[in-house]
Amino acid sequence: MQVENYDFVVVGGGIFGCYAALHLAGRGAKVAILEKEARLFQKASLVNQARLHSGYHYPRSVATAAMSDEHKTRFTEEHRAFVNHTFEKFYAIDRYGSFTDGPQFERFCGFLNIPCERVYDHKLFNFNRLEALYRTEEHSFDPVLLGNYYREKVENTSGITVFKNAQIQQASAQGNAWAIDLLVSGSKFQVSSDPLKVSSSESALETFNSPPSIYHLKLETNTVINATYAATNATNHVFGVNHLALTHEISEIAFVRSKQFGQRGLTVMDGPFGSIMPYGLSGLLSLSSVAYTHHKISFDAMPRFDCQMPETDPACRPEAPGICTDCARRPVSNAPKMMAQMQQYFEDSVQFTHLFSYYTIKSKLKASHIDDGRPTEISLLRESPRFFCLFAGKINSIYEVEKIG
């Protein structure tokens, strides 16, 4: 069996995996991306509320808020074509059940030095239910456009090879290198817009017109970066390193429109509330709710749910979670409940219409329930050969991967 050598192997083809590969390739490294699905950017990188965090969302986790705000300017400047920065965004505090009150939120924003203007009257909102309303400055990114950009970029960067439909059969440490046995279905190399150029390789093993096939490869590398998010512990297990203490939730992002509300945003926090805001540049509003977005929860190390049927449908199993949006067993939408919950914060004239929903598995550190934090953590779980676990938080913290040398 042919052995291919890489300086880095990145497992996971979402935003964090793609950015890590591009950063490393830009420094002259030879990098492989291993992606389980047939296409990059299919899961959490696509199915999220598209909030470009400025820190407002985490008044009980200053560390998460500061990290979000720290990278916001750079992310916005480098991805300006995919960022919606023109809409009016409000944060609000419910009169009942919030963990944060108005003065606390104002002190929090003052500490981070982020804009926070108290609004005492507005025709769209129901102040009988809102303790306080604030005009803030928060943007949203467009996951679809961002995904297209990163797909094209990694598939046309000479230092990167992308393996899609790739399954790691086994991995072992041999001296100071990882030996990875890989099963790949479909074409091995990615074809760029130039039909004569095969990216990431000087010698393709298959012709452009050959039918998809299944083949085995052996990769060797000194460094593995696990950027799989929901499959974090499954990947850690394959490489024989420690699991992270995670919980997993099958989550729904609903997409709605409102003639009255238009392209504005409202986030009600800090507690079991919800948020509605523009989904990038799509013209749609993304809707999520602490109470109703998450349908099922798994406290196992790997995402294990009763809707999985690995014996008959191996496309989704705890050690290799699938794409929930495409699954016939996905949960019944909670969009009506989400809309009803958010409706109480608006005047009766403001109405919302549900169009469709996306679903995915969202994972978080078990410790996050204390302060609702979502930090990006990069852990070196093995020194020789090196194994990094990159557990992603908020999208504008992608630059944290630059700490990997």
C-alpha positions in Angstrom: 0.0 0.0 0.0 1.3 3.4 -0.9 2.3 5.6 2.0 1.8 9.4 1.8 3.6 11.7 4.1 2.2 15.0 5.4 3.5 17.6 7.9 0.0 17.9 9.4 -3.2 15.9 9.1 -6.3 17.9 10.0 -9.4 15.8 10.8 -12.6 17.7 10.1 -13.5 20.0 7.2 -15.5 22.8 8.9 -14.4 26.4 9.3 -11.8 25.6 12.0 -10.3 22.7 10.1 -10.1 24.6 6.8 -8.6 27.7 8.4 -6.0 25.6 10.3 -5.0 23.9 7.0 -4.7 27.2 5.2 -2.7 28.8 8.0 -0.2 25.8 8.1 0.0 25.6 4.3 0.7 29.3 4.2 3.8 28.6 6.3 5.0 26.0 3.8 3.6 22.8 5.4 2.1 19.9 3.5 -1.3 19.4 4.9 -4.1 16.8 4.5 -7.7 17.4 5.4 -9.8 14.4 6.2 -13.6 14.9 5.9 -16.2 12.2 6.6 -18.8 13.8 4.4 -18.9 14.3 0.6 -18.7 18.1 1.0 -16.9 20.5 3.3 -18.9 22.8 5.6 -22.0 20.5 6.0 -22.6 20.5 9.7 -22.1 23.0 12.5 -20.2 25.4 10.3 -23.4 25.8 8.2 -26.1 25.2 10.9 -25.7 28.0 13.4 -27.3 31.4 14.0 -24.4 33.1 12.1 -23.8 35.5 15.0 -20.4 37.3 14.7 -20.0 37.6 18.5 -18.9 40.9 20.0 -19.1 39.6 23.5 -22.7 40.6 24.5 -24.0 37.1 24.6 -21.9 35.9 27.6 -22.3 38.3 30.5 -21.4 35.4 32.9 -18.3 34.4 31.0 -16.0 37.3 30.6 -13.3 35.0 29.1 -15.6 33.9 26.3 -16.8 37.4 25.7 -13.3 38.9 25.6 -12.1 36.2 23.2 -15.1 36.8 20.9 -14.5 40.6 20.9 -10.8 40.2 20.6 -11.0 38.6 17.1 -14.1 40.3 15.8 -12.4 43.2 14.0 -9.9 41.0 12.3 -12.5 38.4 11.2 -14.8 41.2 9.9 -12.0 42.8 7.9 -10.8 39.5 6.4 -14.3 38.3 5.6 -16.0 41.6 4.8 -17.7 40.2 1.6 -19.5 37.6 3.8 -20.5 39.8 6.7 -23.8 41.7 7.2 -22.9 44.8 9.2 -25.8 47.0 8.3 -28.7 45.8 10.5 -29.9 47.2 13.7 -29.3 44.8 16.6 -30.9 44.9 20.1 -30.2 43.0 23.3 -32.9 42.7 25.9 -33.5 41.4 29.4 -36.7 39.6 30.3 -38.5 40.8 33.4 -38.7 37.2 34.7 -36.1 34.5 35.1 -33.0 36.2 33.8 -29.6 35.6 35.4 -28.5 39.1 34.5 -30.2 42.5 35.2 -29.9 45.8 33.4 -27.2 47.4 35.7 -25.1 44.2 35.5 -25.3 44.1 31.7 -24.3 47.7 31.5 -21.3 47.2 33.8 -20.4 44.1 31.7 -20.5 46.1 28.4 -18.5 48.9 30.1 -15.8 46.5 31.2 -15.5 45.2 27.7 -15.8 48.7 26.2 -18.5 47.5 23.7 -21.4 49.8 22.6 -24.5 49.6 24.7 -27.3 52.2 24.4 -30.4 51.9 26.6 -33.6 52.2 24.6 -36.7 53.3 26.6 -39.3 53.3 23.8 -39.7 51.5 20.5 -42.8 50.8 18.4 -41.8 47.2 17.7 -41.2 45.9 21.2 -43.4 45.0 24.2 -41.9 46.8 27.2 -44.4 45.1 29.5 -42.3 42.0 29.2 -38.9 43.6 28.8 -37.0 44.9 31.8 -34.5 46.6 29.6 -33.7 47.0 25.9 -30.3 48.0 24.5 -29.2 49.0 21.0 -25.9 47.3 20.4 -23.4 46.7 17.6 -23.3 43.1 16.4 -22.9 41.6 12.9 -23.7 38.3 11.3 -21.7 36.3 8.8 -23.1 34.3 5.8 -22.3 30.6 6.4 -23.2 29.6 2.8 -21.0 32.2 1.2 -18.2 31.6 3.7 -18.4 27.9 3.0 -18.1 28.4 -0.7 -15.1 30.7 -0.2 -13.2 28.2 2.1 -14.1 25.2 -0.1 -12.6 26.8 -3.1 -9.6 28.1 -1.3 -8.5 24.9 0.3 -9.2 22.8 -2.8 -7.0 25.2 -4.8 -4.1 25.6 -2.4 -1.1 23.6 -3.6 0.0 22.6 -0.1 -3.4 21.0 0.8 -4.9 17.7 -0.1 -8.6 17.2 0.7 -9.9 13.7 1.2 -13.7 13.6 1.3 -15.9 10.6 2.2 -12.9 9.6 4.3 -13.0 7.2 7.2 -10.1 6.6 9.5 -10.0 2.8 10.0 -7.2 2.9 12.5 -4.3 5.0 13.7 -1.2 4.2 15.7 1.9 5.9 16.9 5.0 4.5 15.3 8.0 6.3 16.8 7.5 10.0 16.4 4.9 9.7 13.6 1.3 8.7 13.3 0.4 6.0 10.9 -3.2 6.4 9.7 -5.1 3.8 7.7 -7.7 5.6 5.6 -10.7 4.4 3.6 -11.9 6.8 1.0 -14.8 6.6 -1.4 -15.0 8.7 -4.5 -12.3 10.7 -6.3 -9.1 11.3 -4.3 -8.0 14.7 -5.6 -10.0 17.9 -5.9 -10.4 19.4 -9.3 -10.2 23.2 -9.5 -12.0 25.5 -11.8 -9.1 25.0 -14.2 -9.9 21.5 -15.7 -6.2 20.9 -16.3 -5.2 21.5 -12.7 -5.4 18.9 -10.1 -4.9 20.6 -6.7 -2.7 19.2 -3.9 -0.9 16.6 -5.9 1.6 16.2 -8.7 0.4 12.7 -9.7 -3.3 11.8 -9.5 -4.0 8.1 -9.2 -7.3 8.3 -11.0 -8.4 10.0 -14.2 -11.0 12.8 -14.2 -13.6 10.6 -15.9 -13.2 7.5 -13.8 -16.2 6.4 -11.8 -16.1 6.8 -8.0 -14.3 4.0 -6.2 -13.3 2.9 -2.7 -9.7 2.6 -1.9 -7.3 2.4 1.0 -4.5 4.7 1.8 -1.9 4.9 4.5 -0.9 8.4 5.7 2.0 9.3 7.9 2.4 12.6 9.8 4.1 14.0 12.9 1.1 16.1 13.9 -2.6 15.5 13.9 -5.2 18.2 14.6 -8.7 17.1 15.6 -11.2 19.7 14.5 -14.3 17.5 14.2 -16.5 19.2 16.9 -19.3 16.7 17.4 -17.0 13.8 16.6 -14.2 15.1 18.9 -14.2 12.2 21.3 -14.7 9.6 18.5 -11.6 10.9 16.8 -9.7 11.1 20.1 -10.6 7.5 20.7 -9.2 6.3 17.4 -5.9 7.9 18.2 -5.9 6.6 21.8 -5.9 10.0 23.6 -8.1 11.2 26.4 -11.7 12.2 25.8 -13.1 15.7 26.6 -16.0 16.0 29.0 -18.7 16.9 26.5 -22.5 16.9 26.1 -24.1 16.7 22.7 -27.5 18.1 21.5 -29.5 17.7 18.3 -30.3 21.3 17.6 -32.5 23.2 15.2 -32.0 26.6 13.6 -35.3 27.9 12.2 -35.5 30.3 9.3 -38.2 32.9 9.3 -39.3 36.2 7.7 -41.1 39.2 9.1 -42.4 42.1 7.0 -42.7 44.3 10.2 -39.4 43.4 11.9 -37.4 43.4 8.6 -33.6 42.9 8.8 -33.2 43.6 12.5 -32.1 41.4 15.4 -33.2 40.8 19.0 -31.5 38.6 21.5 -33.2 38.1 24.9 -30.7 36.9 27.6 -29.4 35.8 30.1 -31.5 32.6 30.7 -34.0 30.3 28.9 -34.9 32.8 26.2 -34.1 33.2 22.5 -32.7 35.2 19.6 -33.7 36.2 16.1 -31.3 38.0 13.7 -30.3 38.2 10.0 -28.7 35.0 8.6 -25.8 36.7 6.9 -26.7 38.2 3.6 -29.5 35.7 2.7 -32.4 38.0 3.5 -33.6 35.4 6.1 -33.8 35.6 9.8 -32.4 32.8 11.9 -34.3 31.9 15.0 -33.0 30.0 18.0 -34.3 29.3 21.6 -32.6 28.0 24.7 -35.7 26.1 25.5 -36.7 24.8 22.1 -33.6 24.7 19.8 -32.2 21.7 21.4 -34.4 18.6 20.9 -32.3 15.8 22.4 -29.3 15.6 24.6 -26.6 13.0 25.1 -24.3 13.0 28.1 -22.2 10.2 26.6 -18.6 10.8 25.5 -19.8 10.4 21.9 -23.1 11.7 20.6 -25.5 8.8 21.2 -29.2 9.3 20.4 -32.3 7.0 20.1 -32.8 8.1 16.5 -29.6 6.5 15.4 -29.9 3.1 13.7 -26.3 2.1 12.9 -27.3 -1.5 12.0 -29.4 -0.3 9.0 -28.1 3.3 8.5 -24.4 3.5 9.2 -24.3 7.1 7.9 -25.0 8.2 11.4 -23.7 6.5 14.5 -22.1 7.7 17.8 -18.5 7.3 16.4 -19.4 9.0 13.1 -22.4 11.4 13.4 -24.2 12.2 10.2 -26.0 15.2 8.8 -29.2 15.7 10.7 -30.9 18.0 8.2 -30.9 15.3 5.6 -32.1 12.6 8.0 -35.7 11.3 7.7 -35.6 10.7 11.5 -34.8 14.3 12.4 -37.0 15.8 15.1 -40.3 17.5 14.4 -39.7 21.2 14.1 -40.0 23.4 17.2 -40.3 26.5 15.2 -43.9 27.3 16.2 -42.8 27.1 19.9 -39.8 29.3 19.2 -41.9 31.9 17.4 -44.5 31.9 20.2 -41.8 32.4 22.8 -40.2 35.3 20.9 -43.6 36.8 20.0 -44.2 38.0 23.6 -41.3 40.5 23.3 -42.9 42.2 20.3 -46.0 44.3 19.8 -48.9 42.3 18.3 -48.4 43.9 14.9 -45.1 42.1 14.4 -45.6 38.7 12.9 -43.1 36.0 11.8 -43.5 33.2 9.2 -41.5 30.0 9.4 -39.9 28.9 6.1 -37.7 25.9 6.9 -35.2 24.6 9.5 -31.7 23.1 9.6 -30.6 20.6 12.1 -27.2 19.5 13.5 -25.4 18.1 16.5 -24.0 20.8 18.8 -21.4 19.8 21.4 -20.2 21.8 24.4 -17.9 21.3 27.4 -19.8 20.0 30.4 -18.3 22.8 32.5 -20.1 25.3 30.3 -23.3 24.9 32.2 -21.7 26.9 35.0 -21.3 30.2 33.2 -22.7 29.4 29.7 -19.2 30.0 28.3 -18.2 28.7 24.8 -14.4 29.0 24.8 -12.2 27.7 22.0 -9.8 25.2 23.5 -6.7 23.9 21.9 -5.2 21.0 23.9 -2.0 19.2 23.2 -3.1 15.7 24.2 0.1 13.9 23.1 3.6 15.3 22.6 5.2 12.6 20.5 3.8 12.2 17.9 1.8 15.3 18.5 -2.0 15.3 18.7 -3.9 18.5 19.1 -7.6 18.7 20.0 -9.2 21.9 18.7 -12.6 22.2 20.3 -14.3 25.1 18.6 -16.2 27.9 20.3 -17.2 31.0 18.3 -16.3 31.4 14.6 -14.3 34.6 15.1 -11.9 32.6 17.3 -10.6 30.7 14.3 -7.4 32.6 14.8 -6.6 30.7 17.9 -5.3 27.8 15.7 -2.3 30.0 14.9 -1.0 29.1 18.3 -0.2 25.6 16.9 3.4 25.6 15.8 
